[in-house]
Amino acid sequence: MKRFAIALLLLASLPAFAAEKYDIDANHTAVTFHWNHFGFSNPAGRLEKISGDLMLDTADLTKSSVSITLPLDGLHTGVEKLDAHLKTDEFFDAAKYPNITFTSTKVEKAGTDALKIIGDLTIHGVTKSVVLNTKINKIGDNPMMKMASAGFDADIVVKRSDFGVTKYVPMVSDEIPVHITLDSHLVK
């Protein structure tokens, strides 16, 4: 009985692995999207401002979580007039709904270097459960920054009409492919 008690005490004293906070590196993170414009072209845009929290459990990635905010004042297509139009009430209504947000609710393994990140995506005041198909690029020490880092790429197709953004559907794509590349560093 005494050995059992000692074993329990030793086990309890081992460090518990838990999710640690990683800062999103905005300089090496990008959210890009594209659409078909009346069948003639496939322009692209970027959401260039990003903030949020990444809690990463490197021992068990399914115990990780992410919460991201993308301010619409960071939306850029390379055409100033189009940027302004997309922010009007005909599309995103940025005055009323200034941010796009994503908050994970579950993380699942999807192969050796892949995850399915399930969560709530809010666009235009509407929240829907979505899945980000995510590739683990690398988790380890960043040789330049001399700190623990993690990088991921994720893809999703957002059906904009599901979020009440319906102007010009179907002549302008309803389904919008979105690609995210994210770099992050452990907060010390």
N, C-alpha and C positions, 0 to 999 in steps of 0.2 A: 504494500500500500504506500509505503514511504517513497519507493522508486517512482510510482505512478504520480504522486504529488510533485516530486522534483521534476519529472518530465513535463508535466503541465506548466509548471512555473517557467521552465526553460523555453517551452513553446510560446508562452505568453510574452516572453521578453524579446522574441525575434521581431525585427522591424516589419511592420505591415506595409505592403505596397498599396499605394492609393493614387488616385488621379492627381496630377500636379498641373499647376497653371502654366500655360504657354502663351506668350504674347504673339499676336499675328503681326508678321513683318509686312507692312503695307507696301514697302518698296519692291517686294518679290511676290506679291499676291495680286491676282487679276481675276475679274469676273467678266467674261465676254459672252455676247449673244449675237445671233444673226436671224434674219427673217427674209422671206421672199417678198419682193415688191412688185405686185401685179404680174408676176411671171417674167419680168425683164431683168431683174438683178437680185443679188443677195447681199445687201449691206450688213454691216456689223456695228455693234456698239459696245461700250464698256461701262461698268460701274466702277469708278476709280477711287471711291472712298469706301473704306471698310473698317469696321471696328467690331469687337466682340470678345468672347471668352472661349478659350479652348482648354478643357480639362482633359489631360491625356494620361491614361494608365498604360504605361508601356508593357507591363506584365500581362495585362488582360485588356486589350483594346475595346472589348465590348462594354467595359465599365467607364469608357470615356464619354465626353459630351461636348457639344459646341453650340454656341449662341452667337449669331452674326447679325449686324445691322449694316445695311447698305443705303446711305442717304441718297435720295434722288438728285440732290444738287451735285452729285458726282457722276451723273449720267452724261456720257459724251459719245457722240457718233462721228465727230469730225466735221459736222455741219451745224453751226450755231443755231440756225433757224429751226432745224429739225429737233435739236435738243430742247429748245423752248417749246415747240409744238407737243413733243412727247410728255412734257411736264404739265400741260394744260388738262382741264377736266375732260377733254375728248379721249385722253389716254390714261396716264397715271394719276392725274389730279394731285400733283405734288404739294400744292398749297394745303390741301386737306389731309393727304396721306404722304408725309414727307420721307418715309423710310420703307424699304423692303426688309423684312426680317425672316430669319430662319432659326428655329430652336429645336435641337434634336430631342427625340423622346426615347430612342433606342438605337443601339449600334450592334450590327450583326457581322460576323465573319462571312466572307463570300469567296473563299479561296485563300491561297497562300499570301498574296499581297493585295487583297481586295476586301472592302467593307461595303455594307449597305447601311447608310445612315438615314434612318427614318426620322421624320420630324415635321414640325408645323411651319409652313411657308405662308407669310402674310404679304399680300400685294393688294394695293387699292382698297385696303380695309377688309379684305376677305382672307380667311385662314383656311388652308387645306393641308391635309397630311400628304407628304410626298416622300420619295426615296431618292437619295443622292447615291448614285453608283460611283464608288470611290476607290481609287488606286492608291496604295501606300507607296509613295516614291522612295522615301528614305527616312529612317528614324535613327539618330546617332549624333555624334559630336560634329559640329560644324568647324572645319579646320581654320577658317578665316576668323570667325567670331569667337572661337574657343569656348563654345557652350553647347549644351544639348539642344538639338533642333529636330523638327519633324516637318515633312513635306508631303502633301497629298494633292491629287488631281481628282475632280469629281465632275460628273455629267448628269444632266437632267433635261428633259423636254417639258417646258411649261406650256400648258394650254391656256392662253391669256383670257379666253372667254370664260373659263372657270373662275376667274378673278374679277369679272365684270369689265374687262378691258376689251371691248368688242368693235371699236371703230375700224371700218374697212374689212372686217372678216367676211368672206374668205379670200378676197382679192389680195390682201396682205396677210401673211401667215398667221394662223391661229396658234399653231404649235411652234414654239420658239426654243431651239436648242441653246442651252446655256452650258458653258464650260468654266470651271473654277480651278485655278491653281493656287495653292496656299502654302506659304512658308511660315514657320513659327519657331519661337525660341523659348526655352525654359526660363521662367521668372525666378530670379535668385533672391 
